[in-house]
Amino acid sequence: MSPTRVARKLAPLLILAAAVVGFLVLRATGPSAPPPEASERAWQVRGFEVNPAVNRPTLQLYGRTSSPQTATLRAAIEGEIARVPVRAGETASTGTLLIHIDTSETLLNLAQREAELNEATAAVQSERLRAEADTRALARERALVQIAQRGLDRNRDLRGRDLGSDVAVDDAQRSVEQARLAVDSREQAVADAPSRLAQAEAREARIRAAVERALLDLDRAEIRAYANVRVVEVHVSPGERVRVGDPLVRLYSLDELEIRASLPEVVLPRITRLLAEQQPLPAEASVAGQSVRAELVRLAGETRDGEAGISALFRVTEGARDLPLNRFVNLQLSLPEEPDSIAVPFEALYGRDRVYRIVDARLQGLQVERLGEITDAEGRTNALIRHPDLESGDLLVATRLPNAVDGLQVDVEMNSPAGTP
């Protein structure tokens, strides 16, 4: 191979090698950049000052209306429906006529029972008179026995002196026996008089009770409201015939209307203690623009299917007429005042009961006591908390940080008081 051809093949390699050597020389002899300085990031957060004070906490509860006095009134007599003055959904005060059953059959039954009672009363009077007559007749029949006995004695004396016959003695003996039989029969009648009188009086009492039952049936022909009630459903119409036990109307007492709401498990011990201390626990709600007031009176005795905790039962004290059964109600329960409590926005809470205090631009976690909620003058709802280490002027974080931990550095932007923008 000629030297010229070899030089052509080696030239590119020599050029590449010279470039690499030049790069290495420049890198080794060039100035070095200073290493970057490590810096800690400060997270931008909003903070607010706390102001412990005496506040009245509230709880938002959700429940439905119910009544322990929901009743289905049924027919106590048989007959045709004469009038139905009420309709479903209407309210009625105590004694208001709800259903009227025709009384024609009841009046006929009453008349029959009264006639039977008059007959039974007459029978009792007859037995008394009979007893008095038997007593008087017994005395006379005993006198007749004595007379017959004296006649027998005379006939026997005459026969003994051969002045009388045996036939006369036999006739006198027969008269004595007949008189004694009459006395025995009358004594039996006198002895039976109390039993006969008792039977007659018992029959009179039984029929008198039947008359009273007929009078009661006459009263039952008019079905009236037993209290201040609201009609849920009417089962009959005029002209319809009903039998004993047929449903007529379903209603509930307005005076016993309740709201059943589930309590959070965390407040259950506190509510139980307040009820044991007989502390008043008022609640308010607004339903269809109408104000409703209630009072917590007791806790339920069982947990129903689908309920997370124990239910609280509120007795409605105002606005019951505007609440139908099974109506959804959003209640605001007022709890007793709590000293040293702090209103914070819900953004300040991490989980249920953790907040972060800002100390020297770093976070410090605190486990707080949740007391409930509180609504400010502008209608905003805040959480109410308490912690013994929180003092007036301390700063709390009002920003949700996904990586909030103790010691995290933050850059604080002061916020307005809790619950305000």
C-alpha positions in Angstrom: 0.0 0.0 0.0 1.4 3.4 -0.9 2.2 6.0 1.8 -0.3 8.4 0.4 -3.2 6.0 0.9 -2.1 5.2 4.4 -2.0 8.9 5.3 -5.5 9.4 4.0 -6.9 6.7 6.3 -5.1 7.8 9.4 -5.9 11.6 9.1 -9.5 11.4 10.5 -8.3 9.4 13.5 -5.6 11.8 14.2 -7.9 14.7 14.1 -10.5 13.0 16.4 -7.7 12.1 18.9 -6.4 15.7 18.8 -9.9 17.0 19.6 -10.3 14.7 22.6 -7.0 15.7 24.0 -7.8 19.3 23.6 -11.1 18.9 25.4 -9.5 17.2 28.3 -6.8 19.8 28.6 -9.4 22.6 28.5 -11.5 20.9 31.2 -8.6 20.3 33.5 -7.2 23.9 33.2 -10.6 25.8 33.2 -12.2 27.5 36.3 -14.5 25.4 38.5 -18.1 26.5 39.5 -18.8 26.8 43.2 -21.1 24.0 44.6 -24.8 25.0 45.1 -25.7 26.0 48.6 -28.5 23.8 50.3 -31.6 25.9 51.4 -34.9 24.9 53.2 -38.2 25.7 51.6 -40.6 27.9 53.6 -44.2 27.0 52.8 -46.7 29.8 52.3 -49.6 29.6 54.9 -52.3 31.7 56.3 -52.4 32.2 60.0 -54.7 33.8 62.6 -54.5 34.7 66.2 -56.6 32.8 68.7 -58.7 34.4 71.4 -59.9 32.0 74.1 -63.3 33.1 75.5 -66.6 31.8 76.8 -68.6 30.4 73.9 -71.8 28.4 73.5 -71.1 25.4 71.2 -73.7 23.9 68.9 -74.1 20.6 67.0 -75.6 20.1 63.6 -77.8 17.1 63.7 -80.0 15.5 61.0 -83.1 13.6 61.9 -86.7 12.8 61.0 -90.0 13.5 62.8 -91.8 10.7 64.6 -94.5 10.3 67.3 -94.8 7.7 70.0 -98.6 8.3 69.9 -99.3 7.3 66.3 -102.7 5.5 66.3 -105.0 3.8 63.9 -108.6 4.3 65.1 -110.8 1.3 64.4 -114.6 0.8 64.3 -116.0 -0.4 67.7 -119.5 -1.0 66.2 -120.9 -2.2 62.9 -122.8 0.3 60.7 -122.6 2.6 57.7 -120.3 5.7 57.6 -122.6 8.7 57.9 -120.0 11.6 57.8 -116.2 12.0 57.4 -115.6 15.7 58.3 -111.8 15.5 58.1 -109.2 15.0 55.4 -105.7 13.6 55.4 -103.2 16.3 56.4 -105.6 18.4 58.5 -105.2 19.1 62.2 -107.9 18.7 64.8 -108.1 19.8 68.4 -109.2 17.6 71.3 -112.8 16.5 70.9 -113.2 17.3 67.2 -115.5 14.9 65.3 -113.5 12.8 62.9 -115.8 10.0 61.8 -119.6 9.5 62.4 -121.1 6.1 62.0 -124.9 5.8 61.5 -126.6 5.0 64.8 -129.9 3.4 63.5 -128.8 -0.1 64.4 -127.3 1.0 67.7 -130.5 2.7 68.7 -132.5 -0.4 67.9 -130.2 -2.5 70.0 -130.4 0.0 72.9 -134.2 -0.1 72.8 -134.2 -3.9 72.9 -131.8 -4.0 75.9 -133.8 -1.4 77.7 -137.0 -3.5 77.3 -135.2 -6.5 78.6 -134.0 -4.5 81.5 -137.6 -3.4 82.4 -138.6 -7.1 82.2 -135.8 -8.1 84.5 -136.5 -5.4 87.0 -140.2 -6.5 87.1 -139.0 -10.1 87.7 -136.9 -8.9 90.7 -139.9 -7.1 92.2 -142.1 -10.1 91.6 -139.7 -12.4 93.5 -139.6 -10.0 96.4 -143.4 -9.9 96.6 -143.6 -13.7 96.2 -141.1 -14.1 99.1 -143.2 -11.9 101.4 -146.4 -13.7 100.4 -144.8 -17.1 101.1 -143.7 -16.0 104.5 -147.2 -14.8 105.4 -148.8 -18.0 104.0 -146.4 -20.2 106.0 -147.6 -18.8 109.3 -151.2 -19.5 108.3 -150.5 -23.0 107.1 -148.7 -23.9 110.3 -151.9 -22.7 112.1 -153.9 -25.1 109.9 -151.7 -27.9 110.9 -152.4 -27.2 114.6 -156.2 -27.1 113.9 -156.0 -30.4 112.0 -154.0 -31.9 114.8 -156.6 -30.9 117.4 -159.4 -32.4 115.2 -157.5 -35.7 115.0 -157.1 -35.7 118.7 -160.9 -35.2 119.3 -161.8 -38.0 116.9 -159.4 -40.3 118.6 -160.9 -39.4 122.0 -164.4 -40.0 120.7 -163.4 -43.4 119.2 -161.9 -44.3 122.5 -165.2 -43.7 124.2 -167.1 -45.6 121.4 -168.6 -42.3 120.3 -166.7 -42.0 117.0 -165.8 -44.3 114.1 -162.5 -45.3 112.5 -163.5 -43.5 109.3 -163.7 -40.2 111.1 -160.2 -40.7 112.6 -158.8 -41.6 109.2 -160.3 -38.5 107.7 -158.9 -36.4 110.5 -155.4 -38.1 110.0 -155.6 -37.3 106.3 -156.3 -33.6 107.0 -153.3 -33.4 109.3 -151.0 -35.0 106.7 -152.2 -32.7 103.9 -151.7 -29.6 106.2 -148.1 -30.8 107.0 -147.4 -31.3 103.3 -148.6 -27.8 102.6 -146.3 -26.4 105.3 -143.3 -28.4 104.0 -143.9 -27.0 100.5 -144.3 -23.5 101.8 -141.1 -23.8 103.9 -139.3 -24.9 100.8 -140.6 -21.9 98.8 -139.5 -19.6 101.6 -136.1 -21.2 101.8 -135.6 -20.8 98.0 -136.7 -17.2 98.0 -133.2 -15.7 98.4 -131.8 -17.9 95.6 -134.6 -17.0 93.2 -134.2 -13.3 94.1 -130.4 -13.5 93.6 -130.9 -15.1 90.1 -133.4 -12.4 89.2 -131.1 -9.7 90.4 -128.1 -11.2 88.5 -130.1 -11.3 85.3 -131.1 -7.7 85.9 -127.5 -6.7 86.4 -126.4 -8.6 83.3 -129.0 -6.9 81.2 -128.2 -3.5 82.8 -124.6 -4.1 81.7 -125.9 -4.8 78.2 -127.8 -1.5 78.2 -124.6 0.3 79.3 -122.7 -1.4 76.5 -125.4 -0.3 74.0 -125.1 3.3 75.4 -121.3 3.0 75.0 -121.7 1.8 71.4 -123.9 4.8 70.8 -121.1 7.0 72.0 -118.6 5.1 69.9 -120.6 5.9 66.8 -118.8 9.3 66.9 -115.0 9.0 66.6 -113.4 12.1 68.1 -109.8 13.4 68.4 -108.3 12.2 71.7 -105.8 15.1 71.7 -104.5 17.8 69.4 -103.8 15.6 66.4 -102.9 15.6 62.7 -104.6 13.2 60.3 -102.3 11.0 58.3 -104.7 8.9 56.4 -108.5 8.4 56.2 -109.6 4.8 55.3 -113.3 5.2 54.8 -115.9 7.3 52.9 -119.6 8.1 53.6 -121.9 5.2 52.7 -119.2 2.6 53.3 -120.2 -0.2 55.7 -117.7 -1.1 58.4 -117.5 -4.0 60.8 -116.0 -4.1 64.3 -112.2 -3.7 64.0 -112.1 -2.1 60.5 -109.6 0.8 60.3 -111.1 4.2 60.1 -108.4 6.9 60.4 -104.7 7.1 61.2 -103.4 10.1 63.1 -100.7 11.2 65.6 -100.7 13.5 68.6 -99.2 17.0 67.9 -98.4 17.4 71.6 -96.1 14.3 71.5 -94.3 15.0 68.2 -90.6 14.2 68.4 -87.5 14.4 66.2 -85.2 11.4 66.1 -81.6 12.4 65.2 -78.4 10.3 65.3 -75.7 11.6 67.7 -72.0 11.5 66.8 -70.2 8.9 69.0 -67.7 11.4 70.2 -70.3 13.6 71.9 -72.4 10.7 73.4 -70.7 10.6 76.8 -71.1 14.4 77.2 -74.8 14.4 76.2 -75.4 11.5 78.6 -73.8 13.4 81.4 -75.8 16.6 80.6 -79.1 14.6 80.6 -78.2 13.0 83.9 -77.6 16.5 85.3 -81.0 17.6 83.9 -79.3 20.4 81.9 -81.6 22.1 79.4 -80.6 21.1 75.8 -82.6 23.3 73.4 -82.5 22.9 69.6 -83.8 24.9 66.7 -84.6 24.3 63.1 -86.2 25.9 60.1 -88.6 23.8 58.0 -90.2 25.3 55.0 -89.5 28.8 56.3 -91.2 28.0 59.7 -89.3 28.1 63.0 -89.3 24.9 64.9 -88.1 24.6 68.5 -87.3 21.4 70.3 -85.7 20.0 73.5 -83.5 16.9 73.9 -85.4 14.8 76.4 -83.9 11.3 76.2 -81.7 8.8 74.2 -83.0 5.9 72.3 -82.9 2.5 73.8 -81.6 0.8 70.6 -79.6 1.4 67.5 -81.7 0.9 64.4 -80.5 -0.7 61.2 -78.5 1.9 59.1 -77.7 4.1 62.1 -74.1 4.8 63.1 -74.8 5.6 66.7 -77.4 6.2 69.4 -80.3 8.4 68.4 -81.4 11.4 70.4 -85.1 12.1 70.8 -86.2 15.8 70.8 -89.6 16.8 71.9 -91.0 19.5 69.7 -92.1 22.5 71.8 -93.0 25.0 69.0 -93.9 24.6 65.4 -95.4 21.0 65.6 -98.3 21.9 63.3 -95.9 22.5 60.5 -94.2 19.2 60.8 -95.6 16.1 59.1 -94.4 12.6 60.1 -91.1 11.3 58.7 -90.1 14.9 57.7 -86.3 15.4 57.3 -85.1 18.1 59.8 -81.7 19.8 60.2 -81.4 20.6 63.9 -79.0 22.9 65.6 -78.5 21.7 69.2 -77.3 24.3 71.7 -74.9 23.0 74.4 -73.9 24.7 77.7 -71.3 27.5 77.6 -67.7 26.4 77.5 -64.9 28.5 79.1 -61.5 29.0 77.4 -62.9 27.8 74.1 -61.6 29.0 70.7 -63.5 29.4 67.4 -61.4 28.2 64.4 -62.2 27.8 60.7 -62.6 24.2 59.6 -59.5 24.7 57.4 -57.4 24.8 60.6 -58.4 21.2 61.6 -56.2 18.3 60.5 -58.3 15.2 60.9 -60.8 15.6 63.6 -58.9 17.1 66.5 -55.5 18.3 65.5 -54.3 21.8 64.8 -50.8 23.4 64.2 -49.5 26.3 66.1 -46.8 28.5 64.6 -43.8 29.0 66.8 -40.7 30.7 65.4 -42.0 30.2 61.8 -42.3 26.4 62.4 -45.3 24.2 63.0 -46.1 22.6 66.3 -48.9 20.0 66.3 -51.5 20.1 69.1 -54.2 17.5 69.9 -57.3 19.6 70.9 -60.7 18.9 72.4 -63.6 19.3 69.9 -66.5 21.1 71.7 -68.9 21.5 68.8 -69.6 24.3 66.3 -70.4 27.9 66.6 -72.0 30.4 64.2 -70.7 33.9 64.1 -72.7 37.1 63.6 -72.4 36.8 59.8 -73.8 33.3 59.7 -70.5 31.5 59.1 -70.0 28.2 61.0 -66.7 27.5 62.7 -65.4 24.7 64.8 -65.1 25.2 68.6 -62.0 23.8 70.2 -60.1 23.9 73.5 -56.5 23.2 74.5 -54.8 24.2 77.9 -51.6 25.4 76.1 -53.3 27.8 73.7 -53.3 31.4 74.9 -54.5 34.7 73.5 -52.3 35.8 70.7 -51.0 32.4 69.7 -51.0 31.8 65.9 -52.7 28.8 64.3 -52.4 27.7 60.7 -55.6 28.1 58.6 -54.2 26.4 55.4 -54.5 22.8 54.6 -50.9 21.5 54.0 -50.6 18.0 52.5 -47.2 17.6 54.2 -47.9 19.2 57.5 -45.6 17.9 60.2 -44.0 19.2 63.4 -41.1 21.5 62.6 -42.1 22.3 59.1 -40.9 25.9 58.2 -43.6 28.2 57.0 -44.0 31.7 55.8 -47.1 33.2 57.5 -49.6 35.5 55.9 -51.9 36.9 58.6 -55.6 36.2 58.2 -58.6 37.9 59.6 -60.2 36.5 62.7 -61.4 32.9 62.6 -64.3 32.4 60.1 -63.7 35.6 58.1 -62.0 35.9 54.8 
